[in-house]
Amino acid sequence: MSHAICLDSLLNLPAMGIPVVNYSPESTWEFGAAAQGYFRLPHQERTSIVQLDGTYSLKHQWYINAQGNLYFKAKGEEHPKTPRAFSGTALRRKAREWQLQFRAGYSDRPATYYGTYRDSHFANEGNTGIGMLRKGTHYQMQRGYLNLQAPISIGKNWSAGPILDMLIAQYNIADTYKTPSPLVQTALGAVGLYDSRDNVFYPTQGIFFKLSAAAALTNKVDIPEGQQSTINGLLSADLRQYIALPHNLIIAWQLKAQMMLSPLFISHITMYPMLPRLGGQDGLRGVNSDMFRDDIMMALQAELRIPIWSIFRAAVFAGIGDVYDYHNWHWAIPKVGYGIGLRATINKAKVNIRLDVARSNVDPRWGNINAYSFYLTATEAF
């Protein structure tokens, strides 16, 4: 591993707190804080992390979020392999590793509905292309979520385990799409993982692959025949690779896809907050995270990570992706996001403070701040 990557940071604390500042057209400026703790559980070499973060925006939007990844390893136990072992020879059973990944939070945010391909109700709201309503319709949404995953090691770099995912949402989009009572989605499924990265927080080499599938029960979906429950399928895939290059350069790329499979007679617009979405600080940076939702989301992004000096690194990134209607697939011009960033390592675990500036082909204006997105946060986008 290169000398530049191995340099320790100026700080090496088991916990830290940093300010969080984001800017995007849908929220304007958001201000908040993030606190993170790093530790190793007994008999485990991997570093676990727990994070608590939240922001409040100039549009009176707020959220609070708790998430973490805990690595466990059971202590080996002595047991006899054969009857001869009772004579005094004993073997130590290989300890099995497992993880607990969790994410929980709540938000109350004014949002903007830009429409999906099948939606004709807001066609007069400045429609400039398939699935893109530039003007949008403002609405209020409350949203809570809980996600638990517990993959257990099943071989070198491989693990698998159960998933529990819960989502509750309530919203009213111009009295056209609304939830008189909270919409609740509960999903049970399984996840498979392959992880050969040399570091969880700032990998320099290796591959990460995650595939999950779940069946989700949603209460009282509003359909023409009345309100009834429905079962949807949730699929997700995440593939990443990290390649070390000469001169301490690193290329990182990610291919990500999400899909919600629902019966044709179920209005996926009624379930709008549950749909996969494009954009955001960890997705296709530069793309408005409220603007594009539909049954399917696919995105490819890549970064060139460049050492500068000591704890500082730069990043140049770009990505391409879009959302699609599962029942009525149409091709449109893909959405492209791109930008530059600065990184500062804050501990030996190689956790970075990240500052990114990004824009996209959705808004071609170079001289308007609303065409740019700014992200100041901790950890990498992928």
N, C-alpha and C positions, 0 to 999 in steps of 0.2 A: 504494500500500500504506500502511496506517495507520502513524502514528508509533509507536504502542504495539508493533506487531509488528516494526518496524525497529530498536528499541533493542538495542544490543549487550549481551551478558551481562557479568557481572563477570569471568568467566574466558574466555580465548580460547586454549586450549591445543590442540596437534595430537593429544594423547592424554589420556585421563583414566581414573581408576579410581573406582568408587563401590561402596558396600555394597549388597547385594541382600537384602531381607527380604520374605518372602511368608508369608501365613497362609491356609490353607484346611482344611476339615474332613478331607480325605483325607490331608493331610501334617502337620497342625498347623503349627508354626513352622519355616520354612526360613531358613537364614542362609548367605550366600555373598558373592560379589563379581563385578563385571563390569568388564572393561577394554576400552576402545574407542579406536581410532585413526582419525583423519580426515586425508585427504590428497588431492591432485589428481595424477593420473598425467600424463605428458607429453602436451601438445597437447589436454588435456581441461579443460573448464570445470566439469564436475560434480564434486561431492565424493564420493570413495569412502570406504567405511567397512569396518573389520574389527573384529569383537567376539569376545571370549573370556569366557565366564561359567560359573559353577557354583555349586551350593548343597549343603548337607547339612542334613537335617531332624532333629527330635527323635525321629522314628520310624526313624532310621538309613537314611533314603533319601538318595541322592546322584545328581547328574548333572554332566556337563561338556559344554559345547557351544561350537563355534566356527562363526561365520557371517560373511558379508560380502557386499558388493555393490561390484564393481570396474568403473569406467567407463573404457573404452579408446577412443582415437581415433587412427587411423593418420595419420601425417604425409603431407600432400599431396605428390604427385610431379609433376615437370614431364614432359610428353610432347607430341609434336606432334599437332595435331588433323588437319591436312591436309599434303600434301607441301610447301605453301608455308611451313609452320611451320619447315622446316629452314633457312629464310633467317634465322632468328633469333627468330621469334615463337613463343612456347610458352605453353601453358595449364596451369594447375595443376588436377589432378584433385581433385574434391571428396573430402575425407576421410570415411571411413565409420566411424560409431560402433558399438560393441558393448559388451555387458556380460558379466561373469562373476558369477553369483550362486551362492553355495555355502553349505551348511549340513551340519555333521557333528557327531556326538556319541555319547555312551554314557551309559546310566543303569542303576542297580541299585536298584529301589524296591519296597517292599511296596505293593501296590495293592489295590483293592477291586473285586470283580466284582458288578455290580448286575443283570445279566441283560439280555437283549434280548427282543423281542416273541415270538420263536419258542421261547424257552428255557423248558422246564417243569421242569427238574431242580431248581431252587432256589425253587420256588413257595412253600415253607414258610418262607422266609427273611424274612418280613415284607412280602409283596407288597401294595402299596397302590394299584396301578393299572397300566395297560398299560405295559410296558417300564420300570417303576420298582420296584426292590427296595430299600426304604429301609435295611434292616439290612445287606445285602451280605455277601459272602464274601471274606475276606482271602486274598491269595496273593502270591507273590514273582515278580517279572518282571525279566529282564535284556533290554535293548533297545539296539541300535546302529543308526545311520542315516547315510546319505550322500546328499546331493541336489546336483546340479550343473545349472545352466541357463545357456545362452549365447545370449541373444537378440541379433540383429544388426539394425541400423536398415534399414528398407525404405521409409521415407518420413517425412514430418513427423509426429513423435510416435508412429509405428508401428514395431514391431520384431517379429521372430520368430526362433526357433532351436530347437535340440535340448534334450532333457531326459534325464538319467540319474538314476535314483532307486534306492537300495538300502536294504533294511531287514532286520535280523536280530533274532529274538526267541526267547526261551525262557521258559516259564512252566508252572505247574502249579496249576490251580484245583480244589482239593478232590479231586484224582485223577479228576475227571470230564472236564475239558478240560486236556490237557497235551501237551508237546512232548518226547518222549524225546531227540530231537536238535534242534539249533537250526532254526527255521523261517526260510528265506531267501527274500526276494522281490526280484527284479531287474526294473526297469521301464525301458523306452525309449519316448520319445515326443517331442512337440513342444509349444511354447508360443508364444502370440501375445500381444503387449502393445500397449496404447495408453496413453500417459502425457503429459498436458498440465499436470501440477501445476507450480506456480511454485517449490516447494521440496520436496525428497524427505522431509525429516525433520519439518517442521511446515508443511504446505501451507496457504495462505490461499484459494486458488482453483484450479480445474482438475478434471480427471477422470482416474481411473486404472482401467483394465480389463485383466484378465489371464484368459486361457482356456488350459487345458492338457489334453492327452489323452495317455494312455500305455497300452501293453500290458505287463502284469506277469506274469512267470513265477515261480511259487511252488513250491518243492520239497516233495515228500512230504507232501501234505495228507492228513490222516487221515479217510477216508470208509469207509462200510460195506464196500465192495468191497476195501478195503486201502489202503495208502498209495501215492499217485501224485502226479505234478506236475500243475499246472493253470495255465491262463492266465486272468487277470482283466483287466478294463478299468478304468482309473482316470481319472475326469473331475473337473475342478476349475474353478470360475469365481469371480472376485473383482471386484466393481464398487464403486468409491468415488467420491464427489463432495464437493467442498469449496466452500462458498458464503460469500463475505464479506458481512456485514450492517453496517448503521449502528452507530456507537458501538464499532467495532473488534471486534464479535462475529463468530464463525465457526460455521457449522453444517457438521458432517461426518457423512456416513452411509456405511454399507457393507452390501452384500448379498453373502453368501458361500454357496457350495454345493459340496459334495464328494460323490462317488459312487464306490462300488466295485461293479462289475458282475461277478458270478461265476455259473457254471452252477448250476442249481437243486439238483443232486445234491451240490454241495460245501457242507459245513457251514460257514456263515460264522461260527459260534461258535468253531470250531476256529481260525479266523484272526482271533480277537478283537482282538489288538493292532494288526492292520493296518487295522481299520475306521475310518472317519471318526468323530470325536468332537466333542461339543459342550462349550463352556466353556473355562476357562483365562484367563490374563492378557491374551491378545491376541484371545480369542474372545468368547463371551458371559460377560462378567465377572459373578461372583456364583454361577455354576453350577459345581458340582463337576466337574472335568475328567475324572474317572474314571467318572462315573455313567452317562452316556448315549453309547453307541456303537451303530452299526448300519450298514446298507448305504449309507444316504443321510443327509447332514446338511445342513440349511438354516438360515441365521440372518440376521437383519436387525438392525443396531444403529446408533445415532445419538448424536452428542455436540453439546452447545452449549459452545463454548470462549469463556471470558470473561476479558478482561484485568483484572488487579487493580492492579498497580503495578510499574513497572520490569520486572524479569525474571520476575515471578510472574503466573501465570494459573490460573484455575479451570476445571473441567469438570463438567458434569452429563450423565450418560449413561444410556441404557436400551437394551435389546435383547430380541428375541423369536426363538425358534428351537426346533428339535426334530430327532430322528433317526427314520428310517423303515426298514422292511423292504421291500426292492425286490420280493421275490416275494410278499409278503403285506401290502400296504399297509393300515394302519389309522390312523384319526385319533384323536388324544389331545389333552388340554389342552396347549397349547404351554408351553414353559419360558420364563420371563421373568426377566431380570436387570437390575438398575439400581443406581445409586450416584452418588457425587460424588468429585472428585479435585482435586489440586493439582499444578501444573507449575512448574518453575524452569528457565529456559534457561541452558545452561552454555557455549555458544560461538557464534561468528558463523554457524555452519552451522545454528543454531536447533535443536540437539539438546536435548531436555528430560529432566530427571529427573522421573519420574512417580510419584505416590502416589495410589492409588485405594482406596476402601472400597466394597464392593458386597455385595448380598444378592440373593435370588431367591425365586420363589414355590414352590420345591421344599421349603424349610423355612420355615414361617410363624412360627417363634419369634423374637420381637423381643429377648428378654432373654438369649439364649444365644449365646455367642461363636461356636459352631460353625455358626450360621446366617449368618455374615459371612465374607467373603474380603477379605484385605488384600494389596496389591501395591505394592512399592517397587522400581522398576527404571528403566531408561533407554529412551528413544524412546517414541513413541505406540503405542497398541494398533492403530491403522490410519491 
